[in-house]
């Protein structure tokens, strides 16, 4: 699906991170970490992030599109993650 957000909207896709214990075992869900999202498209009025950035958002402000894409206003992006 090709999406082009309008105005100040941002399209995001959740970044799945694999968590491991200190001994190297893969932990399955429930790690309590804040979900991170990859920016996959931005509207023409967005200047706080660029495509490819990883961000954290106010999750209750997101609108789900399809099975794994979110569309939000740029003001609900709370942080850009520096990897």
Secondary structure, DSSP 8 states (H G I E B T S, - for coil): ------TTEEEEEEE---EE-TTS-EE-S------EEEEEEE-TT--S--TT-EEEE-GGG-EEETTTEEEEEGGGEEEEE--
